[in-house]
Amino acid sequence: MTQTAIPDVSLVDNTEQRTPLVLVLDCSGSMNGQPVQQLNEGLKLLERELKDDVIAAKRVRVLVIRYGGFDHAEVVGDWCDAMDFAAPALEADGTTPTGRAVELALTEIENEKQRFKQAGVAYTRPWLFLMSDGSPTDAWEAAAKRAREAELANKVAIFPIAVGEGSQEQAMGQFSSKGLAGVKRLHGLQFRELFLWLSASMQVVSQSRPGGQAQLPSTDTWSAVPT
């Protein structure tokens, strides 16, 4: 007996095109204190900004993946439209299993695409927003290769963000087909500016046509080019 996937009610009720956004967030022990507090504030800001945009609220699909603990990566909540997104309160502890988190994110993206196709919902290229303040502590190379290949095949757009002085841009760059050139370093703890840029970018992309090009805002308010 074959099982039929239960359709997502939001995809039935709202047939607008979608822009999937996966936030893959480092919650290892080194993020404890001010960094994770600022990250949580940034997520709340993202929630408010997306909900305030009438188009993005209906079109942006959000999923949060937290990684930390003992080489553990987990989905926090389910895929949801931005209008239904509630920013989680993340806590920081443990290691940095970046590979496991990215593998989970890529699988979640492909599963969500299948749900779109089943519901007849158009979508723009998904975003994988990868944030880390350190080096991966797991066997991450295969996941990085899968991520690069997926981006080269236009299956996903990957944005690696390096946080703090301990982050390793060389490793982060391996998760993007652009290599080190694709990595952005966060100035200090400017999570507010980062998430304002992300919400503005999502508002632009959500109004673009599938397969089209979108002119993203400048990252100068929050980023530095890795040296």
C-alpha positions as CSV (number, residue, x, y, z in Angstrom):
1,M,0.0,0.0,0.0
2,T,1.5,3.3,-1.1
3,Q,1.3,6.3,1.2
4,T,0.1,9.6,-0.2
5,A,1.7,12.7,1.2
6,I,-0.7,14.9,3.1
7,P,-0.9,18.2,1.2
8,D,0.3,21.3,3.0
9,V,-2.9,23.3,3.7
10,S,-1.1,26.6,3.2
11,L,-0.2,25.5,-0.3
12,V,-3.8,24.7,-1.1
13,D,-5.2,27.9,0.4
14,N,-2.5,30.1,-1.0
15,T,-1.3,29.3,-4.5
16,E,1.0,32.3,-4.8
17,Q,4.5,31.5,-6.1
18,R,7.0,30.8,-3.3
19,T,10.6,31.6,-2.4
20,P,11.9,29.0,0.1
21,L,14.4,30.3,2.7
22,V,16.3,27.9,4.9
23,L,18.2,29.5,7.8
24,V,21.0,27.1,8.8
25,L,22.2,28.6,12.1
26,D,25.3,27.8,14.2
27,C,24.2,27.3,17.8
28,S,27.5,25.8,19.1
29,G,28.9,26.7,22.5
30,S,31.0,29.6,21.1
31,M,27.8,31.4,20.1
32,N,26.7,31.5,23.8
33,G,26.0,34.9,25.4
34,Q,25.8,38.0,23.3
35,P,26.1,36.3,19.9
36,V,23.0,34.0,20.3
37,Q,21.1,36.8,22.0
38,Q,21.7,39.1,19.0
39,L,20.9,36.2,16.6
40,N,17.5,35.7,18.3
41,E,16.8,39.5,18.1
42,G,17.7,39.3,14.4
43,L,15.2,36.4,13.8
44,K,12.5,38.4,15.5
45,L,13.3,41.4,13.3
46,L,13.2,39.1,10.2
47,E,9.8,37.9,11.3
48,R,8.4,41.4,11.7
49,E,9.9,42.7,8.4
50,L,8.6,39.8,6.3
51,K,5.1,40.0,7.9
52,D,4.9,43.7,7.2
53,D,5.5,43.2,3.4
54,V,2.2,42.0,2.0
55,I,3.8,40.1,-0.9
56,A,6.7,38.6,1.0
57,A,4.3,37.5,3.8
58,K,2.5,35.3,1.3
59,R,5.4,34.2,-0.9
60,V,8.4,33.6,1.4
61,R,8.6,30.1,2.9
62,V,10.8,29.9,6.0
63,L,12.5,26.9,7.7
64,V,15.1,27.1,10.6
65,I,17.7,24.5,11.1
66,R,19.8,24.7,14.3
67,Y,23.1,22.9,14.7
68,G,25.2,22.4,17.8
69,G,24.9,20.1,20.8
70,F,26.8,16.9,20.4
71,D,27.2,17.1,16.6
72,H,23.5,17.5,16.3
73,A,21.4,19.2,13.6
74,E,17.7,19.6,13.8
75,V,14.7,21.4,12.1
76,V,13.1,23.9,14.4
77,G,9.4,23.9,13.5
78,D,8.0,23.2,10.1
79,W,8.2,25.0,6.7
80,C,5.7,27.9,6.9
81,D,4.8,31.0,5.0
82,A,6.3,34.2,6.4
83,M,2.9,35.3,7.6
84,D,2.8,32.3,9.9
85,F,6.5,32.4,10.9
86,A,7.3,32.7,14.6
87,A,11.0,33.3,15.4
88,P,12.3,30.6,17.7
89,A,14.3,31.3,20.8
90,L,17.6,29.5,20.1
91,E,20.2,28.4,22.7
92,A,23.9,27.7,22.2
93,D,25.9,24.8,23.3
94,G,28.2,22.0,22.0
95,T,30.0,21.5,18.7
96,T,29.7,22.7,15.1
97,P,28.3,19.9,12.8
98,T,28.1,22.1,9.7
99,G,28.1,19.2,7.3
100,R,25.2,17.5,8.9
101,A,23.2,20.7,9.0
102,V,23.8,21.4,5.3
103,E,22.8,17.9,4.3
104,L,19.6,18.3,6.3
105,A,18.9,21.6,4.7
106,L,19.5,20.4,1.1
107,T,17.2,17.4,1.7
108,E,14.5,19.7,3.2
109,I,14.7,21.9,0.1
110,E,14.2,19.1,-2.3
111,N,11.3,17.7,-0.3
112,E,9.7,21.2,-0.3
113,K,10.1,21.4,-4.0
114,Q,8.2,18.2,-4.4
115,R,5.4,19.5,-2.3
116,F,5.3,22.6,-4.6
117,K,5.1,20.5,-7.7
118,Q,2.3,18.3,-6.2
119,A,0.3,21.4,-5.3
120,G,1.0,23.1,-8.7
121,V,2.8,26.0,-7.0
122,A,5.5,27.9,-8.9
123,Y,8.7,28.8,-7.0
124,T,11.9,30.8,-7.3
125,R,15.3,29.3,-6.5
126,P,15.5,28.5,-2.8
127,W,18.0,30.3,-0.6
128,L,20.2,28.4,1.9
129,F,21.5,30.9,4.4
130,L,24.4,29.3,6.3
131,M,25.8,31.0,9.4
132,S,28.8,29.8,11.5
133,D,31.3,31.3,13.9
134,G,33.8,28.4,13.8
135,S,35.1,25.4,11.9
136,P,33.0,22.3,11.2
137,T,33.6,19.6,13.7
138,D,32.1,16.8,11.7
139,A,32.9,15.0,8.4
140,W,31.6,17.9,6.3
141,E,33.4,17.6,2.9
142,A,30.8,15.4,1.2
143,A,28.0,17.8,2.3
144,A,30.0,20.7,0.9
145,K,30.5,19.0,-2.4
146,R,26.7,18.3,-2.6
147,A,26.0,21.9,-1.8
148,R,28.4,23.2,-4.5
149,E,26.9,20.8,-7.1
150,A,23.4,21.9,-6.2
151,E,24.2,25.5,-6.5
152,L,26.0,25.0,-9.9
153,A,22.8,23.2,-11.1
154,N,20.7,26.2,-10.0
155,K,18.9,24.1,-7.4
156,V,19.7,26.5,-4.6
157,A,21.5,29.8,-3.9
158,I,23.9,29.5,-1.0
159,F,25.0,32.4,1.3
160,P,27.7,31.5,3.8
161,I,28.0,34.0,6.5
162,A,31.1,34.0,8.8
163,V,30.6,35.3,12.3
164,G,33.4,36.6,14.6
165,E,37.1,36.2,14.4
166,G,37.0,32.4,15.0
167,S,35.1,31.6,11.9
168,Q,37.0,29.8,9.1
169,E,36.2,31.4,5.7
170,Q,38.1,28.7,3.9
171,A,35.9,25.9,5.2
172,M,32.7,28.1,4.7
173,G,33.7,28.8,1.2
174,Q,33.7,25.1,0.4
175,F,29.9,25.1,0.8
176,S,29.5,27.6,-2.1
177,S,30.2,27.2,-5.8
178,K,31.8,30.7,-5.6
179,G,34.3,29.5,-3.1
180,L,35.9,32.1,-0.8
181,A,34.4,34.9,-3.0
182,G,30.9,33.7,-1.9
183,V,31.6,34.1,1.8
184,K,30.6,37.3,3.7
185,R,32.0,38.1,7.2
186,L,29.7,39.8,9.7
187,H,31.0,43.0,11.1
188,G,31.1,42.4,14.9
189,L,27.6,41.4,16.0
190,Q,25.6,43.4,13.5
191,F,22.9,40.7,13.3
192,R,20.2,43.5,13.1
193,E,21.7,44.9,9.9
194,L,22.2,41.4,8.5
195,F,18.6,40.4,9.0
196,L,17.3,43.7,7.6
197,W,19.3,42.9,4.5
198,L,18.0,39.4,4.4
199,S,14.4,40.5,4.7
200,A,14.9,43.2,2.1
201,S,16.4,40.6,-0.2
202,M,13.5,38.3,0.3
203,Q,11.1,41.0,-0.5
204,V,12.9,41.7,-3.8
205,V,13.2,38.0,-4.7
206,S,9.6,37.2,-3.8
207,Q,8.5,39.7,-6.5
208,S,10.7,38.2,-9.2
209,R,9.6,35.7,-11.7
210,P,10.8,32.1,-11.4
211,G,14.1,31.9,-13.4
212,G,14.5,35.6,-13.4
213,Q,17.3,37.8,-12.0
214,A,16.8,40.0,-8.9
215,Q,18.9,43.0,-7.9
216,L,19.8,42.4,-4.3
217,P,20.5,45.2,-1.8
218,S,24.1,46.0,-0.9
219,T,25.7,44.1,1.9
220,D,27.9,47.0,2.9
221,T,25.9,47.8,6.1
222,W,26.9,44.5,7.8
223,S,29.7,42.7,5.9
224,A,33.4,42.8,5.3
225,V,35.2,40.9,2.6
226,P,37.2,38.0,4.1
227,T,41.0,38.5,4.0
